[in-house]
Amino acid sequence: MAERSVLADIESELVHSSLVPSAIPPYQQIVTEIRTRILTGELRPGERMPSIRQIAGRWGVAVATATKVMAALRDEGLVETKVGAGAVVTLGRGQPAARQRQAGAGIPKQALNRKHTLRTAIAIADREGLDAVSMRRIAAEMGVGPMSLYRHVAGKDELVMQMADEVFGEAELPAPGPDGWRAKLELISRRQWELCRRHLWLPRAVSFTRPLLAPNMMEHTEWTLRALDGLGLPMTTRIREALALHALVVSAALSMAQEAEAEQETGVTLDRWWLAQQERADALLGTGRFPLLAAIAEETVTDVDGLFEYSLARHLDGFAAMLHRDAARRQ
């Protein structure tokens, strides 16, 4: 059989088939359609699935509905997400992987605890993003019933809070730390940057207006406040500095996360994306209208680590200038 695109196959089948009754919810109709083609072998392992945006656009459903489609197919073991390839078919014929598992197979009862649950959720989020995490998905990954997990977490919101807190606990914060306020602030900022690089979903789990009351995260804030001891600053200024510093890390990290999501969803790496834009970029920059932009090296724009280090240095320069100004006023 000549190889065809997955999206074209599914579109054709949806137009000409009356397999799914109209009473079934839209997301289940799409899931049933795709599942049938996978289990009959028409869609082969390794073939790329349409993205969530493509599903939403083609079938006229909301992105949230399309996300449910992909989540359901993942839960059944029919689809998996691979970095650089997006969502791909994992089974051709036979039963879904989730149905082939025996409940609890390979997982000792004593391992089913809060720590193991969180680490499983974190591993899913690291591979596929925060939207892929659900109680059902975690249970399938662990080979247990979803209800068994509610002994350890009350629901998705609490789960995400505990995941973030678990991750913040990975960073070692030395006591008392290096000498000087600047070295201390550089240290904690870089530790948090390392966490965000390791767990790209982490910035989305952080809120500044509704902060998570989680001990490991609170310890980071407490450590930062202690780093500012002895500078004569009011507590209002100290807490704003701690939050501003963390916001700087999160803002830069969000750019990394968005790029990873775009690559995962489209299968197009950043290098390939830039190559595709080269002709348009050359045409625009060649007009002479943007001489300063034309002088910038491409790698400077895409260097998120460099952007973080520059932002951190300039922020701390400004904080040092404020301290110097305040000290001069007190004299």
C-alpha positions as CSV (number, residue, x, y, z in Angstrom):
1,M,0.0,0.0,0.0
2,A,1.4,3.4,-1.0
3,E,2.3,5.5,1.9
4,R,-0.1,8.3,2.6
5,S,-0.2,11.0,5.2
6,V,-2.1,10.2,8.4
7,L,-4.1,13.4,8.2
8,A,-5.3,12.7,4.7
9,D,-6.3,9.2,5.6
10,I,-8.3,10.3,8.6
11,E,-9.9,13.2,6.7
12,S,-11.0,10.8,3.9
13,E,-12.5,8.3,6.3
14,L,-14.3,11.0,8.3
15,V,-16.0,12.3,5.1
16,H,-17.1,8.9,3.7
17,S,-17.8,6.9,6.8
18,S,-20.9,6.6,9.0
19,L,-19.1,4.4,11.5
20,V,-19.7,6.7,14.5
21,P,-23.2,7.7,15.5
22,S,-23.7,11.4,15.7
23,A,-25.0,11.1,19.4
24,I,-21.4,10.4,20.5
25,P,-19.5,13.4,21.8
26,P,-17.2,14.9,19.1
27,Y,-14.0,14.0,20.7
28,Q,-15.1,10.4,21.1
29,Q,-16.1,10.3,17.4
30,I,-12.6,11.4,16.4
31,V,-10.9,9.0,18.9
32,T,-13.0,6.1,17.6
33,E,-12.2,6.9,14.0
34,I,-8.4,7.1,14.6
35,R,-8.4,4.0,16.9
36,T,-10.1,1.9,14.2
37,R,-7.6,2.8,11.6
38,I,-4.7,2.1,13.9
39,L,-6.0,-1.3,15.1
40,T,-6.8,-2.4,11.6
41,G,-3.3,-1.6,10.6
42,E,-4.1,1.2,8.1
43,L,-2.1,3.6,10.2
44,R,1.2,2.0,10.9
45,P,3.6,2.4,13.9
46,G,5.9,5.4,13.5
47,E,3.6,7.4,11.3
48,R,3.1,10.9,12.4
49,M,-0.3,12.0,13.8
50,P,-1.9,15.3,13.0
51,S,-1.1,17.9,15.7
52,I,-3.7,19.2,18.2
53,R,-4.1,22.4,16.1
54,Q,-4.6,20.4,12.9
55,I,-7.3,18.2,14.6
56,A,-9.0,21.3,16.0
57,G,-9.0,23.1,12.6
58,R,-9.9,20.1,10.4
59,W,-12.9,18.9,12.5
60,G,-14.0,22.3,13.8
61,V,-13.6,21.5,17.4
62,A,-12.0,23.5,20.2
63,V,-8.3,23.1,21.1
64,A,-9.4,21.6,24.4
65,T,-11.5,19.0,22.6
66,A,-8.5,18.2,20.3
67,T,-6.3,17.9,23.4
68,K,-8.8,15.3,24.8
69,V,-8.6,13.3,21.6
70,M,-4.8,13.1,21.8
71,A,-4.8,12.4,25.6
72,A,-7.3,9.5,25.1
73,L,-5.2,8.0,22.3
74,R,-2.1,8.2,24.5
75,D,-4.0,6.7,27.5
76,E,-4.9,3.7,25.3
77,G,-1.3,3.3,24.2
78,L,-2.0,4.0,20.6
79,V,0.0,7.3,20.3
80,E,3.1,8.6,21.9
81,T,5.0,11.9,21.7
82,K,8.6,11.8,20.5
83,V,10.8,14.9,20.7
84,G,11.5,16.2,17.2
85,A,8.7,14.0,15.7
86,G,5.5,15.1,17.5
87,A,2.8,12.6,18.1
88,V,3.3,9.2,16.3
89,V,1.4,5.9,16.1
90,T,2.8,3.3,18.4
91,L,0.7,0.3,17.5
92,G,-0.5,-1.1,14.2
93,R,-2.6,-4.2,14.9
94,G,-3.7,-5.8,18.2
95,Q,-4.9,-4.4,21.4
96,P,-3.8,-1.0,22.9
97,A,-0.8,-1.2,25.1
98,A,-2.8,0.0,28.2
99,R,-5.1,-3.0,27.8
100,Q,-2.2,-5.4,27.5
101,R,-0.8,-4.4,30.9
102,Q,-1.9,-6.3,34.0
103,A,-2.9,-3.9,36.7
104,G,0.1,-3.3,39.0
105,A,2.4,-5.4,36.9
106,G,6.1,-4.8,37.9
107,I,5.2,-2.2,40.6
108,P,5.5,-3.4,44.2
109,K,2.6,-2.3,46.4
110,Q,5.0,-0.4,48.7
111,A,6.2,1.7,45.6
112,L,2.7,3.1,45.1
113,N,3.2,6.1,47.4
114,R,3.2,9.9,47.1
115,K,6.8,10.1,46.0
116,H,6.4,7.5,43.3
117,T,3.2,9.1,42.1
118,L,4.9,12.5,41.8
119,R,8.0,11.2,40.1
120,T,5.8,9.4,37.5
121,A,3.8,12.6,36.9
122,I,7.0,14.6,36.6
123,A,8.4,12.1,34.0
124,I,5.3,12.4,31.9
125,A,5.4,16.2,32.1
126,D,9.1,16.2,31.2
127,R,8.5,14.1,28.1
128,E,5.1,15.5,26.9
129,G,4.3,18.7,28.7
130,L,2.0,19.5,31.6
131,D,-1.2,19.1,29.6
132,A,-0.4,15.4,29.2
133,V,-0.5,14.8,33.0
134,S,-3.8,13.4,34.3
135,M,-4.7,11.0,37.1
136,R,-5.8,8.5,34.5
137,R,-2.5,8.8,32.6
138,I,-0.4,8.5,35.7
139,A,-2.4,5.4,36.7
140,A,-1.9,3.8,33.3
141,E,1.8,4.5,33.4
142,M,2.0,2.9,36.9
143,G,-0.3,0.0,36.0
144,V,-2.8,0.8,38.7
145,G,-6.4,2.0,39.0
146,P,-6.8,5.8,38.9
147,M,-8.8,5.8,42.1
148,S,-5.8,4.4,44.0
149,L,-3.9,7.7,43.4
150,Y,-6.4,9.8,45.2
151,R,-5.0,8.5,48.5
152,H,-1.9,10.6,47.7
153,V,-3.3,13.7,45.8
154,A,-6.7,15.2,45.8
155,G,-6.8,16.2,42.1
156,K,-4.9,17.9,39.2
157,D,-4.4,21.3,40.9
158,E,-2.9,19.7,44.0
159,L,-0.9,17.3,41.9
160,V,0.8,20.2,39.9
161,M,1.6,22.0,43.1
162,Q,3.2,18.9,44.6
163,M,5.1,18.3,41.3
164,A,6.5,21.8,41.4
165,D,7.5,21.5,45.0
166,E,9.1,18.1,44.4
167,V,11.2,19.7,41.6
168,F,12.2,22.7,43.6
169,G,13.5,20.3,46.2
170,E,16.1,19.0,43.7
171,A,18.1,22.3,44.0
172,E,20.7,22.3,46.8
173,L,20.8,25.7,48.5
174,P,24.0,26.0,50.6
175,A,24.0,27.6,54.0
176,P,25.1,30.3,54.3
177,G,26.1,30.3,50.6
178,P,28.9,32.4,48.9
179,D,30.0,35.7,50.3
180,G,28.1,38.8,49.2
181,W,24.5,39.5,48.2
182,R,25.3,39.5,44.5
183,A,27.0,36.1,44.5
184,K,24.1,34.6,46.5
185,L,21.4,36.0,44.1
186,E,23.4,34.7,41.1
187,L,23.6,31.3,42.7
188,I,19.9,30.9,43.4
189,S,18.9,32.3,40.0
190,R,21.1,29.9,38.2
191,R,19.9,27.0,40.4
192,Q,16.3,27.9,39.4
193,W,17.3,28.3,35.8
194,E,18.8,24.7,35.8
195,L,15.5,23.4,37.2
196,C,13.5,25.2,34.4
197,R,15.9,23.7,31.8
198,R,15.5,20.2,33.2
199,H,11.7,20.6,33.6
200,L,10.3,22.8,30.8
201,W,6.8,22.7,32.2
202,L,7.8,24.2,35.5
203,P,7.3,27.9,34.6
204,R,3.7,27.2,33.8
205,A,3.2,25.8,37.3
206,V,4.3,29.0,39.0
207,S,2.0,31.9,39.9
208,F,3.0,35.2,41.4
209,T,-0.5,36.4,42.3
210,R,-1.6,33.0,43.7
211,P,1.7,31.6,45.1
212,L,1.9,27.9,45.8
213,L,2.2,27.3,49.6
214,A,4.7,24.5,49.1
215,P,7.7,24.1,51.5
216,N,10.5,23.6,49.0
217,M,9.4,26.6,46.9
218,M,9.0,28.7,50.1
219,E,12.5,27.7,51.1
220,H,13.8,29.3,47.9
221,T,12.1,32.5,48.8
222,E,13.3,32.4,52.4
223,W,16.9,31.8,51.2
224,T,16.7,34.8,48.9
225,L,15.4,37.0,51.7
226,R,18.3,35.9,53.9
227,A,20.7,36.7,51.1
228,L,19.6,40.4,51.4
229,D,20.2,40.5,55.2
230,G,22.3,43.4,56.3
231,L,21.6,45.7,53.4
232,G,19.2,48.0,55.3
233,L,16.3,47.2,53.0
234,P,12.7,47.2,54.2
235,M,10.9,43.8,53.9
236,T,8.7,45.1,51.1
237,T,11.8,45.8,49.0
238,R,13.3,42.4,49.8
239,I,10.2,40.4,48.9
240,R,9.8,42.4,45.7
241,E,13.4,41.7,44.8
242,A,12.9,37.9,45.5
243,L,9.8,37.9,43.2
244,A,11.4,40.0,40.5
245,L,14.4,37.7,40.4
246,H,12.3,34.6,40.1
247,A,10.1,36.3,37.4
248,L,13.3,37.0,35.4
249,V,14.1,33.3,35.5
250,V,10.5,32.2,34.6
251,S,10.2,34.7,31.7
252,A,13.3,33.4,30.0
253,A,12.4,29.8,30.7
254,L,9.0,30.3,29.1
255,S,10.7,31.0,25.8
256,M,12.5,27.6,26.1
257,A,9.3,25.8,26.9
258,Q,7.4,27.4,24.0
259,E,10.2,26.4,21.6
260,A,10.1,22.8,22.9
261,E,6.3,22.7,22.6
262,A,6.5,24.0,19.0
263,E,9.1,21.5,18.0
264,Q,7.2,18.6,19.6
265,E,3.9,19.7,18.0
266,T,5.2,20.4,14.5
267,G,8.2,18.1,14.3
268,V,10.2,21.1,13.0
269,T,13.4,21.9,14.8
270,L,14.5,25.5,15.4
271,D,17.3,25.2,12.9
272,R,14.9,23.8,10.2
273,W,12.4,26.6,11.0
274,W,15.1,29.3,10.5
275,L,16.1,27.6,7.2
276,A,12.4,27.8,6.0
277,Q,12.3,31.5,7.0
278,Q,15.7,32.3,5.3
279,E,14.3,33.5,2.0
280,R,11.8,35.9,3.6
281,A,14.4,37.1,6.1
282,D,16.9,37.8,3.3
283,A,14.2,39.7,1.3
284,L,13.2,41.9,4.2
285,L,16.8,42.5,5.5
286,G,18.0,43.1,2.0
287,T,15.8,46.1,1.5
288,G,18.1,48.3,3.6
289,R,15.2,49.2,5.8
290,F,16.5,47.4,8.8
291,P,20.3,47.8,8.7
292,L,20.8,47.3,12.5
293,L,18.8,44.1,12.5
294,A,20.6,42.8,9.5
295,A,23.9,43.1,11.4
296,I,22.8,40.8,14.2
297,A,24.0,37.2,14.1
298,E,21.2,34.6,14.1
299,E,22.7,32.7,17.0
300,T,22.5,35.8,19.2
301,V,18.7,35.8,18.8
302,T,18.2,32.1,19.5
303,D,20.6,31.9,22.5
304,V,18.2,31.7,25.4
305,D,21.0,30.9,27.9
306,G,22.8,34.1,26.8
307,L,19.6,36.1,27.1
308,F,19.1,34.7,30.7
309,E,22.7,35.6,31.7
310,Y,22.5,39.1,30.2
311,S,19.1,39.8,31.9
312,L,20.4,38.6,35.2
313,A,23.6,40.7,35.0
314,R,21.7,43.8,34.0
315,H,19.1,43.3,36.7
316,L,21.7,42.9,39.4
317,D,23.6,45.9,38.1
318,G,20.4,47.9,38.6
319,F,19.9,46.5,42.1
320,A,23.5,47.4,42.9
321,A,22.9,51.0,41.7
322,M,19.8,51.3,43.9
323,L,21.8,50.1,46.9
324,H,24.5,52.7,46.1
325,R,22.0,55.4,45.8
326,D,20.3,54.6,49.1
327,A,23.6,54.4,50.9
328,A,24.5,57.9,49.5
329,R,21.2,59.3,50.8
330,R,21.8,57.9,54.3
331,Q,25.2,59.7,54.5
